[in-house]
Amino acid sequence: MTLPTRPLGSSGLDITTVGFGAWAIGGGGWAFGWGPQDDADSLAAMRRALELGINWIDTAAVYGLGHSEEVVGRLLGELPAGERPLVFTKCGLAWDARDPMKEARRVLRPDSIRKECDASLRRLGVERIDLYQFHWPDETGTPVEDSWQAMVRLVEEGKVRAAGVSNFAVPLLERCEAIHHVDSLQPPFSLIRRDAAEREIPWCAEHETGVIVYSPMQSGLLTDSFTAARVAALAPDDWRRRSPQFQQPALGKNVALRDALKPIARRHGTTASAVAVAWTLAWPGVTGAIVGARTAAQVDGWIGAATLDLTAADLDEIAAAITRTGAGTGPTRPAASEAAALSRGPKR
C-alpha cells in the first residue's frame, strides 16, 4: 500500500502521516512498561505496519531499558537495506539497571548523550539514526545549549541525520533554535491532551519544525474496545494503572468521548481509533502521529487514520462532544479555514 506522506519540517525526510510507536513492545518490568509482551507479536505488528505502507518507527532507549530498540534492530536485520523504514529514537533518560522499576532520571549531559547514541546505534544495528530526539528536558542543571551542541556534533559526524526534541515547551525550543535548527518536536497530543495546540504546534509551523505527536489514542483509552473494566485487568506492572486519565472521574469522561467518535467512524466506514488519530492529523503543523500496537490486528484497527479526512461537520461534532463530556484540556478544534487548507496539502 501507498500511504500519504508529509515533509518533516525542513529536515528533508518525508514520512507517512502515521508511524509505528514501539513503546509497548519494550515489554514489562520497568517503571513505564505495559506489562508482558511477546517479541514475536511485536515483530508481527511491525511487519504488518510496513506491509500497510508505514515508513517509520519511533522508539527510545528507555523503552524496556533497551529492549524495544533491540526488537526494532531484529526487524531491521531481516529486511534488505532498501526496504528498511526510517528509525527514530530518543536519549536523555538514564535508568538504574539495579532497580528497573525506579523512574529514570532526565539527563542531557553531553557525555551521556554521546554514550547513549552509540548504545542505540549498537542495539538498532544501524550506522546512522534517522531522527534522534531528546526525550525530556534535563533535570541535572545542564544548560540546554550544551546539550543541543552535543546533538549538533552527532549530526556533523554522520551518526544522526535529523535532530529533534520531545516534551519541550516553546522557551526551550527557542533556545535550541538559536544554536541549530530543531528538525522536529514530539509532544503529547490527543483528543484528551490538547494543550500542545495552543503554543508548541503553532511555533513549529512558524519555524518549519516537523511535529510527530505521541499517544494520539491516549495510550489505548480512545480505542474501540476499551472499557472501564479493562483497567482492572491491566497487568500489575502496567504504568497506566497509576495514570489519572485511567481513574475516575477522568476515566468516565474519556470513555464517553470515545463513544462519541463511534457514529463518525460508522459514517466513514472506519474505527473510533482511526477517527481519534485523524483528529490529531487535522491540526495545521502536525506532520504525523505515532501510534502504538502490540499485535498485527491492532495495526489494522488504526491504519485507516492515514487516509481519513475529517470534514468540518465531523470536527464540529467532535468539538461539541469534548465540551459535553468535559474530557481533557486544551483547544477543541482547528480553525475551519486552517483545516480546509490542510486537506488540500501538504499531504501527498
C-alpha positions as CSV (number, residue, x, y, z in Angstrom):
1,M,0.0,0.0,0.0
2,T,1.0,3.6,-0.5
3,L,0.1,6.0,2.3
4,P,0.1,9.8,2.1
5,T,3.3,11.5,3.3
6,R,4.2,14.9,4.6
7,P,7.6,16.6,4.9
8,L,9.0,16.5,8.4
9,G,9.6,20.3,8.6
10,S,12.7,21.2,6.6
11,S,14.6,18.0,7.5
12,G,14.4,16.5,4.0
13,L,12.5,13.5,5.4
14,D,9.1,12.6,4.0
15,I,7.1,10.5,6.5
16,T,3.8,8.7,6.3
17,T,1.1,10.5,8.3
18,V,1.1,7.6,10.8
19,G,4.2,5.9,12.2
20,F,4.6,2.8,14.3
21,G,5.2,3.5,18.0
22,A,7.4,1.0,19.8
23,W,6.9,2.0,23.4
24,A,4.7,-1.0,24.4
25,I,7.0,-3.5,22.7
26,G,9.6,-2.8,25.2
27,G,7.6,-5.1,27.5
28,G,7.2,-5.0,31.2
29,G,9.5,-5.0,34.2
30,W,10.3,-1.3,34.2
31,A,8.8,1.9,35.5
32,F,6.7,2.8,32.4
33,G,6.2,-0.7,31.0
34,W,2.9,-2.0,29.6
35,G,3.1,-5.5,31.1
36,P,4.4,-8.7,29.5
37,Q,4.9,-8.6,25.7
38,D,5.8,-11.4,23.3
39,D,8.6,-10.4,20.9
40,A,7.1,-12.5,18.1
41,D,3.9,-10.5,18.4
42,S,5.9,-7.2,18.4
43,L,7.8,-8.3,15.2
44,A,4.5,-9.3,13.5
45,A,2.9,-6.0,14.4
46,M,5.8,-4.0,12.9
47,R,5.9,-6.2,9.8
48,R,2.1,-5.6,9.4
49,A,2.7,-1.8,9.7
50,L,5.3,-1.9,7.0
51,E,3.2,-4.1,4.8
52,L,0.4,-1.5,5.0
53,G,2.8,1.3,3.9
54,I,4.1,2.9,7.1
55,N,7.7,4.2,6.5
56,W,8.9,5.0,10.0
57,I,9.2,3.5,13.5
58,D,9.6,5.6,16.7
59,T,11.3,4.0,19.7
60,A,13.5,5.1,22.6
61,A,16.4,3.8,24.6
62,V,14.4,3.7,27.8
63,Y,11.5,1.6,26.4
64,G,12.1,-1.8,28.0
65,L,15.5,-0.4,29.1
66,G,17.0,-1.1,25.7
67,H,14.7,-4.0,24.7
68,S,12.5,-2.1,22.3
69,E,15.5,-0.9,20.3
70,E,16.8,-4.5,20.3
71,V,13.5,-5.8,18.9
72,V,13.4,-3.0,16.2
73,G,17.0,-3.9,15.4
74,R,15.9,-7.6,14.9
75,L,13.3,-6.3,12.4
76,L,15.8,-4.2,10.5
77,G,18.2,-7.1,10.4
78,E,15.7,-9.2,8.5
79,L,15.0,-6.6,5.8
80,P,17.0,-5.7,2.7
81,A,18.5,-2.2,3.1
82,G,16.2,-0.7,0.5
83,E,13.1,-1.9,2.4
84,R,14.0,-0.6,5.9
85,P,11.8,2.0,7.4
86,L,13.2,5.2,8.9
87,V,14.1,4.8,12.5
88,F,13.6,7.5,15.1
89,T,14.8,7.1,18.7
90,K,15.5,9.1,21.8
91,C,18.0,9.7,24.5
92,G,18.2,11.5,27.9
93,L,16.6,9.1,30.3
94,A,19.2,7.3,32.5
95,W,17.9,4.2,34.2
96,D,19.3,2.2,37.2
97,A,19.9,-1.3,36.0
98,R,19.9,-2.5,39.6
99,D,16.4,-1.1,40.2
100,P,14.5,-1.3,36.9
101,M,11.2,-0.1,38.4
102,K,12.8,3.1,39.6
103,E,11.9,6.1,37.3
104,A,14.7,7.1,35.0
105,R,16.5,10.4,35.6
106,R,16.3,13.1,32.9
107,V,20.0,13.6,32.0
108,L,21.1,15.6,29.0
109,R,24.8,16.0,29.7
110,P,26.9,16.0,26.5
111,D,29.0,12.9,27.5
112,S,25.8,11.0,28.4
113,I,24.1,11.9,25.0
114,R,27.1,10.6,23.1
115,K,27.3,7.3,25.1
116,E,23.5,6.8,24.6
117,C,23.8,7.5,20.9
118,D,26.5,4.8,20.5
119,A,24.5,2.3,22.6
120,S,21.3,2.9,20.4
121,L,23.3,2.5,17.2
122,R,24.5,-0.9,18.5
123,R,21.1,-2.1,19.6
124,L,19.5,-1.0,16.4
125,G,22.3,-2.3,14.2
126,V,22.5,0.8,12.1
127,E,25.2,3.3,11.3
128,R,23.0,6.4,11.4
129,I,19.8,7.3,13.3
130,D,17.3,9.0,11.0
131,L,15.9,11.2,13.8
132,Y,17.5,11.5,17.2
133,Q,15.5,13.2,19.9
134,F,15.9,14.4,23.5
135,H,13.2,12.5,25.4
136,W,12.6,15.1,28.2
137,P,14.2,18.3,29.4
138,D,17.2,17.8,31.6
139,E,16.9,17.9,35.4
140,T,20.6,17.8,36.3
141,G,21.3,21.5,35.7
142,T,22.9,21.1,32.3
143,P,22.2,24.1,30.1
144,V,20.1,23.1,27.1
145,E,22.6,24.9,24.9
146,D,25.4,22.5,25.9
147,S,23.1,19.5,25.3
148,W,22.0,20.8,21.9
149,Q,25.6,21.5,20.8
150,A,26.3,17.8,21.6
151,M,23.4,16.8,19.3
152,V,24.7,19.1,16.5
153,R,28.1,17.3,16.7
154,L,26.4,14.0,16.3
155,V,24.7,15.3,13.1
156,E,28.1,16.7,11.9
157,E,29.7,13.3,12.5
158,G,27.1,11.5,10.5
159,K,25.7,9.5,13.4
160,V,22.4,11.3,13.3
161,R,20.5,12.5,10.2
162,A,17.9,14.9,11.8
163,A,17.8,16.3,15.3
164,G,14.7,16.8,17.4
165,V,13.2,17.1,20.9
166,S,10.3,15.6,22.8
167,N,8.2,17.2,25.6
168,F,9.9,20.6,25.1
169,A,7.9,23.8,25.6
170,V,8.4,26.9,23.5
171,P,11.1,28.6,25.7
172,L,13.4,25.6,25.3
173,L,12.6,25.3,21.6
174,E,13.7,28.9,21.2
175,R,17.0,28.3,23.0
176,C,17.8,25.3,20.8
177,E,16.7,27.0,17.6
178,A,19.1,29.9,18.3
179,I,22.0,27.4,18.0
180,H,20.9,25.0,15.3
181,H,17.5,24.3,13.6
182,V,15.2,22.0,15.5
183,D,14.0,19.4,12.9
184,S,11.1,18.1,14.9
185,L,9.1,18.2,18.1
186,Q,7.4,15.2,19.7
187,P,4.6,16.4,22.0
188,P,1.8,14.5,23.7
189,F,-1.4,15.3,21.7
190,S,-4.8,13.6,21.6
191,L,-8.4,14.4,22.0
192,I,-7.8,14.3,25.7
193,R,-4.4,16.1,25.9
194,R,-4.9,19.0,23.6
195,D,-2.6,21.7,25.1
196,A,0.2,21.5,22.5
197,A,-2.2,23.1,20.0
198,E,-2.0,26.4,21.9
199,R,1.7,27.2,21.6
200,E,4.1,24.4,20.6
201,I,2.4,23.2,17.4
202,P,1.9,26.8,16.1
203,W,5.6,27.6,17.0
204,C,6.7,24.6,15.0
205,A,4.6,25.6,12.0
206,E,6.2,29.1,12.0
207,H,9.7,27.7,12.2
208,E,9.5,24.8,9.7
209,T,9.9,22.3,12.5
210,G,8.1,19.0,12.0
211,V,5.7,17.7,14.6
212,I,5.2,14.0,15.3
213,V,2.6,13.6,18.1
214,Y,2.6,10.8,20.6
215,S,-0.2,8.9,22.3
216,P,-2.9,10.1,19.9
217,M,-5.2,7.4,21.2
218,Q,-4.3,8.4,24.8
219,S,-2.5,5.1,25.5
220,G,-5.5,3.0,24.5
221,L,-8.3,5.0,26.1
222,L,-9.6,6.1,22.7
223,T,-9.6,2.7,21.1
224,D,-12.9,1.0,20.2
225,S,-12.7,-1.9,22.7
226,F,-11.5,0.0,25.8
227,T,-13.8,-0.2,28.8
228,A,-13.6,0.9,32.4
229,A,-13.5,-2.8,33.3
230,R,-10.3,-3.2,31.3
231,V,-8.4,-1.1,33.8
232,A,-8.8,-3.7,36.5
233,A,-7.4,-6.3,34.1
234,L,-4.2,-4.4,33.3
235,A,-1.0,-6.1,34.3
236,P,0.3,-5.2,37.8
237,D,3.3,-3.5,36.3
238,D,1.4,-1.6,33.6
239,W,2.1,2.1,34.1
240,R,-1.4,3.0,33.1
241,R,-2.7,1.8,36.5
242,R,-1.1,4.9,38.0
243,S,-2.3,7.4,35.4
244,P,-5.1,9.8,36.5
245,Q,-6.6,9.5,33.0
246,F,-7.3,5.8,33.7
247,Q,-9.0,6.6,37.1
248,Q,-12.3,8.2,37.9
249,P,-13.6,10.9,37.4
250,A,-11.4,11.4,34.2
251,L,-11.9,7.8,33.1
252,G,-15.7,8.1,32.7
253,K,-15.3,11.3,30.7
254,N,-12.7,9.9,28.5
255,V,-14.7,6.8,27.6
256,A,-17.8,8.9,26.9
257,L,-15.7,11.0,24.5
258,R,-14.5,7.8,22.8
259,D,-18.1,6.7,22.5
260,A,-19.0,10.0,20.7
261,L,-16.5,9.1,18.0
262,K,-18.3,5.9,17.0
263,P,-21.1,7.5,14.9
264,I,-18.4,9.4,13.0
265,A,-16.5,6.2,12.5
266,R,-19.6,4.5,11.1
267,R,-20.2,7.2,8.6
268,H,-16.7,6.9,7.3
269,G,-16.6,3.1,7.4
270,T,-13.7,3.1,9.9
271,T,-12.9,2.8,13.6
272,A,-13.1,5.2,16.5
273,S,-9.4,4.6,16.9
274,A,-8.8,5.9,13.4
275,V,-11.0,8.9,14.0
276,A,-9.1,9.8,17.2
277,V,-5.8,9.6,15.3
278,A,-7.1,11.5,12.2
279,W,-8.3,14.3,14.5
280,T,-4.6,15.0,15.6
281,L,-3.6,15.0,11.9
282,A,-6.2,17.6,11.1
283,W,-4.3,20.3,13.0
284,P,-2.1,22.5,10.8
285,G,1.5,22.0,11.8
286,V,1.2,18.3,12.7
287,T,3.3,16.1,10.4
288,G,2.4,12.7,11.7
289,A,1.1,10.6,14.6
290,I,3.0,7.9,16.4
291,V,0.6,5.0,17.0
292,G,1.4,2.0,19.1
293,A,0.4,-1.6,18.6
294,R,1.2,-4.8,20.3
295,T,-0.2,-7.1,17.7
296,A,-0.8,-7.0,13.9
297,A,-4.5,-6.8,14.5
298,Q,-4.1,-3.6,16.4
299,V,-2.4,-2.0,13.5
300,D,-5.4,-2.9,11.3
301,G,-7.6,-1.1,13.8
302,W,-6.0,2.4,13.3
303,I,-4.3,2.3,9.9
304,G,-7.3,4.0,8.4
305,A,-6.4,7.2,10.0
306,A,-3.7,7.8,7.4
307,T,-6.3,8.3,4.7
308,L,-9.2,9.6,6.7
309,D,-10.0,13.3,6.0
310,L,-12.4,14.5,8.7
311,T,-15.0,17.1,7.4
312,A,-15.8,20.4,9.0
313,A,-19.0,18.8,10.3
314,D,-17.0,16.0,11.8
315,L,-14.7,18.4,13.6
316,D,-17.7,20.4,14.9
317,E,-19.3,17.2,16.2
318,I,-16.1,16.2,17.9
319,A,-15.6,19.7,19.5
320,A,-19.2,19.5,20.8
321,A,-18.5,16.1,22.3
322,I,-15.4,17.4,24.0
323,T,-17.4,20.2,25.6
324,R,-20.3,17.9,26.5
325,T,-18.1,15.3,28.2
326,G,-15.7,17.6,29.8
327,A,-12.8,15.3,28.8
328,G,-9.3,16.6,28.8
329,T,-7.9,20.1,28.4
330,G,-6.9,22.4,25.5
331,P,-8.3,23.8,22.3
332,T,-11.2,21.7,20.9
333,R,-11.0,22.3,17.2
334,P,-8.6,23.5,14.4
335,A,-9.8,26.7,12.8
336,A,-12.1,25.9,9.9
337,S,-10.0,27.7,7.3
338,E,-6.9,26.1,8.6
339,A,-8.4,22.6,8.4
340,A,-9.6,23.2,4.9
341,A,-6.2,24.4,3.8
342,L,-4.6,21.3,5.4
343,S,-6.9,18.9,3.5
344,R,-5.5,20.4,0.2
345,G,-1.9,19.9,1.3
346,P,0.9,19.2,2.2
347,K,-0.4,15.6,2.4
348,R,0.8,13.8,-0.8
